[in-house]
Amino acid sequence: MPLQRRVPKFGFKNINRIEYKGINLDVLQSLLETNSNTTMSEGYFVEAGLVSKNAKIKILGRGEVTTALEVHAHAFSKSAQEAIEKAGGKVVTL
């Protein structure tokens, strides 16, 4: 049997896929309770140990935010963006 028939074939690897590191709203709220910093940027998440230096960040909508925050990230889910703006915060896409 030829080699190309003996070796199993597996799916497709998309080379254009963008991998995001997800951070939920409840994590943002717990960070806010430990520190009084209301501006959360990419460097802030790296210092907190949530993401690596080169990771792309996406804010996800699990949990709730009760304080006005200014959040800088590469992407936001629709529910997270609405929750942050509803609390009086600001969303900045990098």
PDB file of N, CA, C and O in Angstrom:
ATOM      1  N   MET A   1       0.851  -1.175   0.000  1.00  0.00           N
ATOM      2  CA  MET A   1       0.000   0.000   0.000  1.00  0.00           C
ATOM      3  C   MET A   1       0.903   1.247   0.000  1.00  0.00           C
ATOM      4  O   MET A   1       1.863   1.297   0.768  1.00  0.00           O
ATOM      5  N   PRO A   2       0.623   2.230  -0.825  1.00  0.00           N
ATOM      6  CA  PRO A   2       1.463   3.425  -0.880  1.00  0.00           C
ATOM      7  C   PRO A   2       1.407   4.232   0.421  1.00  0.00           C
ATOM      8  O   PRO A   2       0.446   4.152   1.186  1.00  0.00           O
ATOM      9  N   LEU A   3       2.446   4.993   0.636  1.00  0.00           N
ATOM     10  CA  LEU A   3       2.573   5.758   1.877  1.00  0.00           C
ATOM     11  C   LEU A   3       1.424   6.732   2.076  1.00  0.00           C
ATOM     12  O   LEU A   3       0.917   6.856   3.191  1.00  0.00           O
ATOM     13  N   GLN A   4       0.999   7.425   1.030  1.00  0.00           N
ATOM     14  CA  GLN A   4      -0.066   8.421   1.192  1.00  0.00           C
ATOM     15  C   GLN A   4      -1.394   7.794   1.598  1.00  0.00           C
ATOM     16  O   GLN A   4      -2.271   8.502   2.091  1.00  0.00           O
ATOM     17  N   ARG A   5      -1.566   6.509   1.408  1.00  0.00           N
ATOM     18  CA  ARG A   5      -2.783   5.835   1.862  1.00  0.00           C
ATOM     19  C   ARG A   5      -2.599   5.241   3.249  1.00  0.00           C
ATOM     20  O   ARG A   5      -3.585   5.038   3.958  1.00  0.00           O
ATOM     21  N   ARG A   6      -1.367   4.957   3.658  1.00  0.00           N
ATOM     22  CA  ARG A   6      -1.107   4.374   4.975  1.00  0.00           C
ATOM     23  C   ARG A   6      -1.173   5.413   6.087  1.00  0.00           C
ATOM     24  O   ARG A   6      -1.620   5.112   7.194  1.00  0.00           O
ATOM     25  N   VAL A   7      -0.738   6.618   5.801  1.00  0.00           N
ATOM     26  CA  VAL A   7      -0.671   7.669   6.825  1.00  0.00           C
ATOM     27  C   VAL A   7      -2.044   8.320   6.961  1.00  0.00           C
ATOM     28  O   VAL A   7      -2.623   8.744   5.961  1.00  0.00           O
ATOM     29  N   PRO A   8      -2.576   8.406   8.184  1.00  0.00           N
ATOM     30  CA  PRO A   8      -3.898   9.019   8.340  1.00  0.00           C
ATOM     31  C   PRO A   8      -3.868  10.518   8.044  1.00  0.00           C
ATOM     32  O   PRO A   8      -2.859  11.190   8.259  1.00  0.00           O
ATOM     33  N   LYS A   9      -4.959  11.005   7.564  1.00  0.00           N
ATOM     34  CA  LYS A   9      -5.085  12.431   7.237  1.00  0.00           C
ATOM     35  C   LYS A   9      -5.948  13.093   8.309  1.00  0.00           C
ATOM     36  O   LYS A   9      -6.940  12.529   8.771  1.00  0.00           O
ATOM     37  N   PHE A  10      -5.554  14.270   8.681  1.00  0.00           N
ATOM     38  CA  PHE A  10      -6.310  15.012   9.678  1.00  0.00           C
ATOM     39  C   PHE A  10      -6.762  16.328   9.071  1.00  0.00           C
ATOM     40  O   PHE A  10      -6.391  16.656   7.944  1.00  0.00           O
ATOM     41  N   GLY A  11      -7.555  17.077   9.810  1.00  0.00           N
ATOM     42  CA  GLY A  11      -8.245  18.269   9.350  1.00  0.00           C
ATOM     43  C   GLY A  11      -7.403  19.373   8.759  1.00  0.00           C
ATOM     44  O   GLY A  11      -6.314  19.151   8.228  1.00  0.00           O
ATOM     45  N   PHE A  12      -7.930  20.537   8.867  1.00  0.00           N
ATOM     46  CA  PHE A  12      -7.412  21.719   8.206  1.00  0.00           C
ATOM     47  C   PHE A  12      -6.879  22.682   9.254  1.00  0.00           C
ATOM     48  O   PHE A  12      -7.533  22.899  10.274  1.00  0.00           O
ATOM     49  N   LYS A  13      -5.723  23.256   9.029  1.00  0.00           N
ATOM     50  CA  LYS A  13      -5.124  24.246   9.932  1.00  0.00           C
ATOM     51  C   LYS A  13      -5.135  25.592   9.216  1.00  0.00           C
ATOM     52  O   LYS A  13      -4.392  25.795   8.256  1.00  0.00           O
ATOM     53  N   ASN A  14      -5.967  26.497   9.676  1.00  0.00           N
ATOM     54  CA  ASN A  14      -6.103  27.805   9.054  1.00  0.00           C
ATOM     55  C   ASN A  14      -4.912  28.682   9.446  1.00  0.00           C
ATOM     56  O   ASN A  14      -4.723  28.983  10.624  1.00  0.00           O
ATOM     57  N   ILE A  15      -4.118  29.086   8.472  1.00  0.00           N
ATOM     58  CA  ILE A  15      -2.937  29.898   8.764  1.00  0.00           C
ATOM     59  C   ILE A  15      -3.285  31.353   9.042  1.00  0.00           C
ATOM     60  O   ILE A  15      -2.442  32.094   9.547  1.00  0.00           O
ATOM     61  N   ASN A  16      -4.497  31.780   8.728  1.00  0.00           N
ATOM     62  CA  ASN A  16      -4.905  33.165   8.950  1.00  0.00           C
ATOM     63  C   ASN A  16      -5.685  33.361  10.243  1.00  0.00           C
ATOM     64  O   ASN A  16      -6.161  34.465  10.508  1.00  0.00           O
ATOM     65  N   ARG A  17      -5.824  32.324  11.049  1.00  0.00           N
ATOM     66  CA  ARG A  17      -6.586  32.405  12.294  1.00  0.00           C
ATOM     67  C   ARG A  17      -5.874  33.316  13.287  1.00  0.00           C
ATOM     68  O   ARG A  17      -4.650  33.286  13.411  1.00  0.00           O
ATOM     69  N   ILE A  18      -6.655  34.122  13.985  1.00  0.00           N
ATOM     70  CA  ILE A  18      -6.124  34.999  15.024  1.00  0.00           C
ATOM     71  C   ILE A  18      -6.508  34.410  16.379  1.00  0.00           C
ATOM     72  O   ILE A  18      -7.694  34.257  16.670  1.00  0.00           O
ATOM     73  N   GLU A  19      -5.532  34.081  17.201  1.00  0.00           N
ATOM     74  CA  GLU A  19      -5.765  33.512  18.517  1.00  0.00           C
ATOM     75  C   GLU A  19      -5.863  34.640  19.540  1.00  0.00           C
ATOM     76  O   GLU A  19      -4.938  35.440  19.675  1.00  0.00           O
ATOM     77  N   TYR A  20      -6.983  34.703  20.261  1.00  0.00           N
ATOM     78  CA  TYR A  20      -7.182  35.697  21.296  1.00  0.00           C
ATOM     79  C   TYR A  20      -7.117  35.027  22.659  1.00  0.00           C
ATOM     80  O   TYR A  20      -7.498  33.865  22.800  1.00  0.00           O
ATOM     81  N   LYS A  21      -6.643  35.742  23.650  1.00  0.00           N
ATOM     82  CA  LYS A  21      -6.702  35.315  25.033  1.00  0.00           C
ATOM     83  C   LYS A  21      -7.905  36.013  25.648  1.00  0.00           C
ATOM     84  O   LYS A  21      -7.941  37.241  25.719  1.00  0.00           O
ATOM     85  N   GLY A  22      -8.878  35.248  26.087  1.00  0.00           N
ATOM     86  CA  GLY A  22     -10.119  35.808  26.612  1.00  0.00           C
ATOM     87  C   GLY A  22     -10.013  36.207  28.072  1.00  0.00           C
ATOM     88  O   GLY A  22      -9.463  35.468  28.889  1.00  0.00           O
ATOM     89  N   ILE A  23     -10.538  37.373  28.394  1.00  0.00           N
ATOM     90  CA  ILE A  23     -10.625  37.852  29.773  1.00  0.00           C
ATOM     91  C   ILE A  23     -12.070  38.265  30.001  1.00  0.00           C
ATOM     92  O   ILE A  23     -12.613  39.085  29.261  1.00  0.00           O
ATOM     93  N   ASN A  24     -12.694  37.692  31.033  1.00  0.00           N
ATOM     94  CA  ASN A  24     -14.099  37.965  31.307  1.00  0.00           C
ATOM     95  C   ASN A  24     -14.273  39.198  32.188  1.00  0.00           C
ATOM     96  O   ASN A  24     -13.329  39.669  32.822  1.00  0.00           O
ATOM     97  N   LEU A  25     -15.498  39.705  32.211  1.00  0.00           N
ATOM     98  CA  LEU A  25     -15.802  40.908  32.992  1.00  0.00           C
ATOM     99  C   LEU A  25     -15.636  40.682  34.488  1.00  0.00           C
ATOM    100  O   LEU A  25     -15.249  41.602  35.209  1.00  0.00           O
ATOM    101  N   ASP A  26     -15.920  39.472  34.969  1.00  0.00           N
ATOM    102  CA  ASP A  26     -15.751  39.227  36.404  1.00  0.00           C
ATOM    103  C   ASP A  26     -14.281  39.290  36.816  1.00  0.00           C
ATOM    104  O   ASP A  26     -13.980  39.638  37.958  1.00  0.00           O
ATOM    105  N   VAL A  27     -13.363  38.960  35.911  1.00  0.00           N
ATOM    106  CA  VAL A  27     -11.931  39.100  36.192  1.00  0.00           C
ATOM    107  C   VAL A  27     -11.567  40.586  36.263  1.00  0.00           C
ATOM    108  O   VAL A  27     -10.783  40.993  37.121  1.00  0.00           O
ATOM    109  N   LEU A  28     -12.133  41.392  35.364  1.00  0.00           N
ATOM    110  CA  LEU A  28     -11.881  42.836  35.396  1.00  0.00           C
ATOM    111  C   LEU A  28     -12.381  43.434  36.712  1.00  0.00           C
ATOM    112  O   LEU A  28     -11.717  44.285  37.304  1.00  0.00           O
ATOM    113  N   GLN A  29     -13.555  42.985  37.166  1.00  0.00           N
ATOM    114  CA  GLN A  29     -14.117  43.497  38.411  1.00  0.00           C
ATOM    115  C   GLN A  29     -13.242  43.104  39.603  1.00  0.00           C
ATOM    116  O   GLN A  29     -13.045  43.912  40.510  1.00  0.00           O
ATOM    117  N   SER A  30     -12.723  41.891  39.616  1.00  0.00           N
ATOM    118  CA  SER A  30     -11.853  41.478  40.729  1.00  0.00           C
ATOM    119  C   SER A  30     -10.520  42.236  40.699  1.00  0.00           C
ATOM    120  O   SER A  30      -9.972  42.557  41.754  1.00  0.00           O
ATOM    121  N   LEU A  31      -9.993  42.524  39.496  1.00  0.00           N
ATOM    122  CA  LEU A  31      -8.781  43.350  39.401  1.00  0.00           C
ATOM    123  C   LEU A  31      -9.043  44.757  39.909  1.00  0.00           C
ATOM    124  O   LEU A  31      -8.188  45.360  40.557  1.00  0.00           O
ATOM    125  N   LEU A  32     -10.220  45.273  39.614  1.00  0.00           N
ATOM    126  CA  LEU A  32     -10.575  46.615  40.062  1.00  0.00           C
ATOM    127  C   LEU A  32     -10.692  46.671  41.584  1.00  0.00           C
ATOM    128  O   LEU A  32     -10.338  47.679  42.196  1.00  0.00           O
ATOM    129  N   GLU A  33     -11.188  45.596  42.196  1.00  0.00           N
ATOM    130  CA  GLU A  33     -11.325  45.572  43.652  1.00  0.00           C
ATOM    131  C   GLU A  33      -9.969  45.485  44.351  1.00  0.00           C
ATOM    132  O   GLU A  33      -9.800  46.027  45.444  1.00  0.00           O
ATOM    133  N   THR A  34      -8.997  44.804  43.726  1.00  0.00           N
ATOM    134  CA  THR A  34      -7.676  44.714  44.349  1.00  0.00           C
ATOM    135  C   THR A  34      -6.855  45.977  44.111  1.00  0.00           C
ATOM    136  O   THR A  34      -6.103  46.399  44.990  1.00  0.00           O
ATOM    137  N   ASN A  35      -6.991  46.582  42.936  1.00  0.00           N
ATOM    138  CA  ASN A  35      -6.293  47.830  42.609  1.00  0.00           C
ATOM    139  C   ASN A  35      -7.347  48.862  42.246  1.00  0.00           C
ATOM    140  O   ASN A  35      -8.402  48.511  41.717  1.00  0.00           O
ATOM    141  N   SER A  36      -7.077  50.104  42.519  1.00  0.00           N
ATOM    142  CA  SER A  36      -8.056  51.146  42.211  1.00  0.00           C
ATOM    143  C   SER A  36      -7.819  51.766  40.838  1.00  0.00           C
ATOM    144  O   SER A  36      -8.305  52.863  40.564  1.00  0.00           O
ATOM    145  N   ASN A  37      -7.077  51.077  39.975  1.00  0.00           N
ATOM    146  CA  ASN A  37      -6.770  51.584  38.643  1.00  0.00           C
ATOM    147  C   ASN A  37      -7.985  51.371  37.730  1.00  0.00           C
ATOM    148  O   ASN A  37      -8.387  50.231  37.495  1.00  0.00           O
ATOM    149  N   THR A  38      -8.570  52.460  37.217  1.00  0.00           N
ATOM    150  CA  THR A  38      -9.751  52.340  36.369  1.00  0.00           C
ATOM    151  C   THR A  38      -9.417  52.280  34.888  1.00  0.00           C
ATOM    152  O   THR A  38     -10.321  52.106  34.071  1.00  0.00           O
ATOM    153  N   THR A  39      -8.147  52.419  34.513  1.00  0.00           N
ATOM    154  CA  THR A  39      -7.723  52.291  33.120  1.00  0.00           C
ATOM    155  C   THR A  39      -6.956  50.986  32.985  1.00  0.00           C
ATOM    156  O   THR A  39      -5.898  50.810  33.590  1.00  0.00           O
ATOM    157  N   MET A  40      -7.498  50.069  32.184  1.00  0.00           N
ATOM    158  CA  MET A  40      -6.877  48.763  32.005  1.00  0.00           C
ATOM    159  C   MET A  40      -6.431  48.627  30.557  1.00  0.00           C
ATOM    160  O   MET A  40      -7.249  48.561  29.641  1.00  0.00           O
ATOM    161  N   SER A  41      -5.126  48.586  30.372  1.00  0.00           N
ATOM    162  CA  SER A  41      -4.564  48.483  29.029  1.00  0.00           C
ATOM    163  C   SER A  41      -3.831  47.154  28.887  1.00  0.00           C
ATOM    164  O   SER A  41      -3.835  46.324  29.797  1.00  0.00           O
ATOM    165  N   GLU A  42      -3.207  46.971  27.739  1.00  0.00           N
ATOM    166  CA  GLU A  42      -2.501  45.729  27.450  1.00  0.00           C
ATOM    167  C   GLU A  42      -1.376  45.489  28.456  1.00  0.00           C
ATOM    168  O   GLU A  42      -1.195  44.364  28.923  1.00  0.00           O
ATOM    169  N   GLY A  43      -0.631  46.520  28.787  1.00  0.00           N
ATOM    170  CA  GLY A  43       0.456  46.394  29.758  1.00  0.00           C
ATOM    171  C   GLY A  43      -0.027  46.041  31.151  1.00  0.00           C
ATOM    172  O   GLY A  43       0.655  45.326  31.885  1.00  0.00           O
ATOM    173  N   TYR A  44      -1.188  46.533  31.516  1.00  0.00           N
ATOM    174  CA  TYR A  44      -1.766  46.239  32.825  1.00  0.00           C
ATOM    175  C   TYR A  44      -2.091  44.752  32.952  1.00  0.00           C
ATOM    176  O   TYR A  44      -1.862  44.150  34.001  1.00  0.00           O
ATOM    177  N   PHE A  45      -2.631  44.156  31.868  1.00  0.00           N
ATOM    178  CA  PHE A  45      -2.964  42.730  31.890  1.00  0.00           C
ATOM    179  C   PHE A  45      -1.703  41.873  31.932  1.00  0.00           C
ATOM    180  O   PHE A  45      -1.698  40.807  32.549  1.00  0.00           O
ATOM    181  N   VAL A  46      -0.637  42.329  31.282  1.00  0.00           N
ATOM    182  CA  VAL A  46       0.633  41.594  31.300  1.00  0.00           C
ATOM    183  C   VAL A  46       1.223  41.629  32.711  1.00  0.00           C
ATOM    184  O   VAL A  46       1.708  40.608  33.200  1.00  0.00           O
ATOM    185  N   GLU A  47       1.187  42.783  33.367  1.00  0.00           N
ATOM    186  CA  GLU A  47       1.704  42.908  34.729  1.00  0.00           C
ATOM    187  C   GLU A  47       0.902  42.072  35.715  1.00  0.00           C
ATOM    188  O   GLU A  47       1.457  41.544  36.678  1.00  0.00           O
ATOM    189  N   ALA A  48      -0.409  41.950  35.480  1.00  0.00           N
ATOM    190  CA  ALA A  48      -1.260  41.157  36.364  1.00  0.00           C
ATOM    191  C   ALA A  48      -1.066  39.657  36.141  1.00  0.00           C
ATOM    192  O   ALA A  48      -1.543  38.847  36.936  1.00  0.00           O
ATOM    193  N   GLY A  49      -0.366  39.281  35.064  1.00  0.00           N
ATOM    194  CA  GLY A  49      -0.098  37.877  34.796  1.00  0.00           C
ATOM    195  C   GLY A  49      -1.213  37.150  34.075  1.00  0.00           C
ATOM    196  O   GLY A  49      -1.233  35.919  34.057  1.00  0.00           O
ATOM    197  N   LEU A  50      -2.148  37.888  33.476  1.00  0.00           N
ATOM    198  CA  LEU A  50      -3.270  37.259  32.775  1.00  0.00           C
ATOM    199  C   LEU A  50      -2.921  36.846  31.360  1.00  0.00           C
ATOM    200  O   LEU A  50      -3.450  35.852  30.863  1.00  0.00           O
ATOM    201  N   VAL A  51      -2.044  37.585  30.700  1.00  0.00           N
ATOM    202  CA  VAL A  51      -1.670  37.287  29.315  1.00  0.00           C
ATOM    203  C   VAL A  51      -0.166  37.429  29.159  1.00  0.00           C
ATOM    204  O   VAL A  51       0.510  38.022  30.000  1.00  0.00           O
ATOM    205  N   SER A  52       0.344  36.875  28.069  1.00  0.00           N
ATOM    206  CA  SER A  52       1.760  37.057  27.768  1.00  0.00           C
ATOM    207  C   SER A  52       1.942  38.364  26.996  1.00  0.00           C
ATOM    208  O   SER A  52       0.970  39.013  26.611  1.00  0.00           O
ATOM    209  N   LYS A  53       3.175  38.727  26.782  1.00  0.00           N
ATOM    210  CA  LYS A  53       3.496  40.022  26.176  1.00  0.00           C
ATOM    211  C   LYS A  53       2.962  40.171  24.756  1.00  0.00           C
ATOM    212  O   LYS A  53       2.530  41.258  24.375  1.00  0.00           O
ATOM    213  N   ASN A  54       2.983  39.107  23.972  1.00  0.00           N
ATOM    214  CA  ASN A  54       2.591  39.192  22.567  1.00  0.00           C
ATOM    215  C   ASN A  54       1.166  38.709  22.298  1.00  0.00           C
ATOM    216  O   ASN A  54       0.756  38.651  21.138  1.00  0.00           O
ATOM    217  N   ALA A  55       0.412  38.367  23.321  1.00  0.00           N
ATOM    218  CA  ALA A  55      -0.933  37.826  23.132  1.00  0.00           C
ATOM    219  C   ALA A  55      -1.918  38.925  22.745  1.00  0.00           C
ATOM    220  O   ALA A  55      -1.788  40.071  23.175  1.00  0.00           O
ATOM    221  N   LYS A  56      -2.892  38.565  21.937  1.00  0.00           N
ATOM    222  CA  LYS A  56      -3.990  39.468  21.613  1.00  0.00           C
ATOM    223  C   LYS A  56      -5.105  39.222  22.634  1.00  0.00           C
ATOM    224  O   LYS A  56      -5.378  38.080  23.003  1.00  0.00           O
ATOM    225  N   ILE A  57      -5.738  40.296  23.081  1.00  0.00           N
ATOM    226  CA  ILE A  57      -6.690  40.229  24.181  1.00  0.00           C
ATOM    227  C   ILE A  57      -8.106  40.447  23.662  1.00  0.00           C
ATOM    228  O   ILE A  57      -8.356  41.353  22.867  1.00  0.00           O
ATOM    229  N   LYS A  58      -9.035  39.599  24.127  1.00  0.00           N
ATOM    230  CA  LYS A  58     -10.450  39.796  23.831  1.00  0.00           C
ATOM    231  C   LYS A  58     -11.204  39.801  25.151  1.00  0.00           C
ATOM    232  O   LYS A  58     -11.039  38.898  25.970  1.00  0.00           O
ATOM    233  N   ILE A  59     -12.030  40.818  25.354  1.00  0.00           N
ATOM    234  CA  ILE A  59     -12.821  40.938  26.563  1.00  0.00           C
ATOM    235  C   ILE A  59     -14.157  40.244  26.309  1.00  0.00           C
ATOM    236  O   ILE A  59     -14.856  40.547  25.342  1.00  0.00           O
ATOM    237  N   LEU A  60     -14.502  39.300  27.203  1.00  0.00           N
ATOM    238  CA  LEU A  60     -15.718  38.505  27.062  1.00  0.00           C
ATOM    239  C   LEU A  60     -16.746  38.925  28.108  1.00  0.00           C
ATOM    240  O   LEU A  60     -16.396  39.571  29.096  1.00  0.00           O
ATOM    241  N   GLY A  61     -18.006  38.562  27.900  1.00  0.00           N
ATOM    242  CA  GLY A  61     -19.102  39.130  28.665  1.00  0.00           C
ATOM    243  C   GLY A  61     -19.573  38.391  29.892  1.00  0.00           C
ATOM    244  O   GLY A  61     -20.637  38.737  30.405  1.00  0.00           O
ATOM    245  N   ARG A  62     -18.862  37.392  30.411  1.00  0.00           N
ATOM    246  CA  ARG A  62     -19.316  36.702  31.616  1.00  0.00           C
ATOM    247  C   ARG A  62     -19.084  37.576  32.837  1.00  0.00           C
ATOM    248  O   ARG A  62     -17.988  38.107  33.017  1.00  0.00           O
ATOM    249  N   GLY A  63     -20.080  37.731  33.662  1.00  0.00           N
ATOM    250  CA  GLY A  63     -19.966  38.566  34.854  1.00  0.00           C
ATOM    251  C   GLY A  63     -20.507  39.958  34.589  1.00  0.00           C
ATOM    252  O   GLY A  63     -21.136  40.212  33.563  1.00  0.00           O
ATOM    253  N   GLU A  64     -20.253  40.850  35.527  1.00  0.00           N
ATOM    254  CA  GLU A  64     -20.715  42.231  35.363  1.00  0.00           C
ATOM    255  C   GLU A  64     -19.706  43.195  35.955  1.00  0.00           C
ATOM    256  O   GLU A  64     -18.907  42.840  36.822  1.00  0.00           O
ATOM    257  N   VAL A  65     -19.764  44.415  35.467  1.00  0.00           N
ATOM    258  CA  VAL A  65     -18.888  45.480  35.945  1.00  0.00           C
ATOM    259  C   VAL A  65     -19.774  46.543  36.565  1.00  0.00           C
ATOM    260  O   VAL A  65     -20.763  46.964  35.965  1.00  0.00           O
ATOM    261  N   THR A  66     -19.418  46.980  37.777  1.00  0.00           N
ATOM    262  CA  THR A  66     -20.247  47.964  38.470  1.00  0.00           C
ATOM    263  C   THR A  66     -19.629  49.359  38.467  1.00  0.00           C
ATOM    264  O   THR A  66     -20.300  50.327  38.826  1.00  0.00           O
ATOM    265  N   THR A  67     -18.368  49.477  38.071  1.00  0.00           N
ATOM    266  CA  THR A  67     -17.661  50.746  38.087  1.00  0.00           C
ATOM    267  C   THR A  67     -17.267  51.132  36.671  1.00  0.00           C
ATOM    268  O   THR A  67     -17.051  50.269  35.821  1.00  0.00           O
ATOM    269  N   ALA A  68     -17.174  52.427  36.423  1.00  0.00           N
ATOM    270  CA  ALA A  68     -16.759  52.913  35.104  1.00  0.00           C
ATOM    271  C   ALA A  68     -15.293  52.588  34.874  1.00  0.00           C
ATOM    272  O   ALA A  68     -14.432  52.980  35.660  1.00  0.00           O
ATOM    273  N   LEU A  69     -15.012  51.868  33.790  1.00  0.00           N
ATOM    274  CA  LEU A  69     -13.654  51.474  33.431  1.00  0.00           C
ATOM    275  C   LEU A  69     -13.326  51.957  32.035  1.00  0.00           C
ATOM    276  O   LEU A  69     -14.212  52.117  31.197  1.00  0.00           O
ATOM    277  N   GLU A  70     -12.054  52.189  31.792  1.00  0.00           N
ATOM    278  CA  GLU A  70     -11.571  52.413  30.440  1.00  0.00           C
ATOM    279  C   GLU A  70     -10.709  51.202  30.094  1.00  0.00           C
ATOM    280  O   GLU A  70      -9.640  51.003  30.671  1.00  0.00           O
ATOM    281  N   VAL A  71     -11.184  50.399  29.151  1.00  0.00           N
ATOM    282  CA  VAL A  71     -10.526  49.135  28.826  1.00  0.00           C
ATOM    283  C   VAL A  71      -9.965  49.205  27.418  1.00  0.00           C
ATOM    284  O   VAL A  71     -10.685  49.529  26.473  1.00  0.00           O
ATOM    285  N   HIS A  72      -8.672  48.902  27.273  1.00  0.00           N
ATOM    286  CA  HIS A  72      -7.996  48.849  25.979  1.00  0.00           C
ATOM    287  C   HIS A  72      -7.725  47.385  25.656  1.00  0.00           C
ATOM    288  O   HIS A  72      -7.029  46.710  26.414  1.00  0.00           O
ATOM    289  N   ALA A  73      -8.266  46.876  24.535  1.00  0.00           N
ATOM    290  CA  ALA A  73      -8.041  45.488  24.128  1.00  0.00           C
ATOM    291  C   ALA A  73      -8.137  45.392  22.617  1.00  0.00           C
ATOM    292  O   ALA A  73      -8.543  46.343  21.948  1.00  0.00           O
ATOM    293  N   HIS A  74      -7.758  44.228  22.078  1.00  0.00           N
ATOM    294  CA  HIS A  74      -7.781  44.024  20.638  1.00  0.00           C
ATOM    295  C   HIS A  74      -9.180  43.732  20.115  1.00  0.00           C
ATOM    296  O   HIS A  74      -9.489  44.062  18.970  1.00  0.00           O
ATOM    297  N   ALA A  75     -10.045  43.109  20.945  1.00  0.00           N
ATOM    298  CA  ALA A  75     -11.401  42.790  20.517  1.00  0.00           C
ATOM    299  C   ALA A  75     -12.307  42.720  21.740  1.00  0.00           C
ATOM    300  O   ALA A  75     -11.847  42.484  22.858  1.00  0.00           O
ATOM    301  N   PHE A  76     -13.597  42.927  21.512  1.00  0.00           N
ATOM    302  CA  PHE A  76     -14.607  42.877  22.562  1.00  0.00           C
ATOM    303  C   PHE A  76     -15.802  42.090  22.050  1.00  0.00           C
ATOM    304  O   PHE A  76     -16.170  42.205  20.881  1.00  0.00           O
ATOM    305  N   SER A  77     -16.409  41.290  22.920  1.00  0.00           N
ATOM    306  CA  SER A  77     -17.680  40.688  22.542  1.00  0.00           C
ATOM    307  C   SER A  77     -18.751  41.768  22.672  1.00  0.00           C
ATOM    308  O   SER A  77     -18.575  42.758  23.381  1.00  0.00           O
ATOM    309  N   LYS A  78     -19.853  41.556  21.979  1.00  0.00           N
ATOM    310  CA  LYS A  78     -20.906  42.567  21.978  1.00  0.00           C
ATOM    311  C   LYS A  78     -21.477  42.775  23.381  1.00  0.00           C
ATOM    312  O   LYS A  78     -21.733  43.909  23.785  1.00  0.00           O
ATOM    313  N   SER A  79     -21.678  41.681  24.126  1.00  0.00           N
ATOM    314  CA  SER A  79     -22.245  41.800  25.469  1.00  0.00           C
ATOM    315  C   SER A  79     -21.278  42.488  26.436  1.00  0.00           C
ATOM    316  O   SER A  79     -21.707  43.237  27.314  1.00  0.00           O
ATOM    317  N   ALA A  80     -19.975  42.236  26.276  1.00  0.00           N
ATOM    318  CA  ALA A  80     -18.987  42.893  27.141  1.00  0.00           C
ATOM    319  C   ALA A  80     -18.931  44.386  26.861  1.00  0.00           C
ATOM    320  O   ALA A  80     -18.854  45.195  27.785  1.00  0.00           O
ATOM    321  N   GLN A  81     -18.972  44.746  25.589  1.00  0.00           N
ATOM    322  CA  GLN A  81     -18.932  46.158  25.221  1.00  0.00           C
ATOM    323  C   GLN A  81     -20.154  46.890  25.770  1.00  0.00           C
ATOM    324  O   GLN A  81     -20.029  48.000  26.287  1.00  0.00           O
ATOM    325  N   GLU A  82     -21.329  46.280  25.662  1.00  0.00           N
ATOM    326  CA  GLU A  82     -22.543  46.895  26.183  1.00  0.00           C
ATOM    327  C   GLU A  82     -22.491  47.037  27.702  1.00  0.00           C
ATOM    328  O   GLU A  82     -22.918  48.056  28.245  1.00  0.00           O
ATOM    329  N   ALA A  83     -21.968  46.015  28.394  1.00  0.00           N
ATOM    330  CA  ALA A  83     -21.910  46.058  29.856  1.00  0.00           C
ATOM    331  C   ALA A  83     -20.951  47.140  30.345  1.00  0.00           C
ATOM    332  O   ALA A  83     -21.244  47.832  31.319  1.00  0.00           O
ATOM    333  N   ILE A  84     -19.816  47.289  29.680  1.00  0.00           N
ATOM    334  CA  ILE A  84     -18.842  48.310  30.092  1.00  0.00           C
ATOM    335  C   ILE A  84     -19.404  49.704  29.854  1.00  0.00           C
ATOM    336  O   ILE A  84     -19.274  50.581  30.708  1.00  0.00           O
ATOM    337  N   GLU A  85     -20.027  49.914  28.701  1.00  0.00           N
ATOM    338  CA  GLU A  85     -20.602  51.223  28.400  1.00  0.00           C
ATOM    339  C   GLU A  85     -21.815  51.521  29.264  1.00  0.00           C
ATOM    340  O   GLU A  85     -22.068  52.683  29.580  1.00  0.00           O
ATOM    341  N   LYS A  86     -22.570  50.504  29.653  1.00  0.00           N
ATOM    342  CA  LYS A  86     -23.719  50.695  30.528  1.00  0.00           C
ATOM    343  C   LYS A  86     -23.279  51.150  31.920  1.00  0.00           C
ATOM    344  O   LYS A  86     -23.979  51.921  32.577  1.00  0.00           O
ATOM    345  N   ALA A  87     -22.117  50.669  32.365  1.00  0.00           N
ATOM    346  CA  ALA A  87     -21.590  51.061  33.675  1.00  0.00           C
ATOM    347  C   ALA A  87     -20.928  52.442  33.622  1.00  0.00           C
ATOM    348  O   ALA A  87     -20.453  52.937  34.644  1.00  0.00           O
ATOM    349  N   GLY A  88     -20.895  53.067  32.441  1.00  0.00           N
ATOM    350  CA  GLY A  88     -20.306  54.392  32.312  1.00  0.00           C
ATOM    351  C   GLY A  88     -18.857  54.361  31.870  1.00  0.00           C
ATOM    352  O   GLY A  88     -18.170  55.381  31.928  1.00  0.00           O
ATOM    353  N   GLY A  89     -18.391  53.226  31.436  1.00  0.00           N
ATOM    354  CA  GLY A  89     -16.994  53.080  31.028  1.00  0.00           C
ATOM    355  C   GLY A  89     -16.774  53.365  29.569  1.00  0.00           C
ATOM    356  O   GLY A  89     -17.689  53.770  28.852  1.00  0.00           O
ATOM    357  N   LYS A  90     -15.544  53.148  29.133  1.00  0.00           N
ATOM    358  CA  LYS A  90     -15.149  53.441  27.754  1.00  0.00           C
ATOM    359  C   LYS A  90     -14.415  52.236  27.190  1.00  0.00           C
ATOM    360  O   LYS A  90     -13.594  51.623  27.873  1.00  0.00           O
ATOM    361  N   VAL A  91     -14.715  51.897  25.932  1.00  0.00           N
ATOM    362  CA  VAL A  91     -14.104  50.766  25.242  1.00  0.00           C
ATOM    363  C   VAL A  91     -13.188  51.312  24.149  1.00  0.00           C
ATOM    364  O   VAL A  91     -13.618  52.099  23.307  1.00  0.00           O
ATOM    365  N   VAL A  92     -11.904  50.884  24.165  1.00  0.00           N
ATOM    366  CA  VAL A  92     -10.941  51.316  23.162  1.00  0.00           C
ATOM    367  C   VAL A  92     -10.374  50.067  22.476  1.00  0.00           C
ATOM    368  O   VAL A  92      -9.759  49.224  23.129  1.00  0.00           O
ATOM    369  N   THR A  93     -10.582  49.952  21.172  1.00  0.00           N
ATOM    370  CA  THR A  93     -10.061  48.823  20.402  1.00  0.00           C
ATOM    371  C   THR A  93      -8.675  49.187  19.864  1.00  0.00           C
ATOM    372  O   THR A  93      -8.487  50.226  19.232  1.00  0.00           O
ATOM    373  N   LEU A  94      -7.719  48.306  20.131  1.00  0.00           N
ATOM    374  CA  LEU A  94      -6.337  48.542  19.691  1.00  0.00           C
ATOM    375  C   LEU A  94      -6.168  48.172  18.239  1.00  0.00           C
ATOM    376  O   LEU A  94      -5.073  48.303  17.692  1.00  0.00           O
TER     377      LEU A  94
END
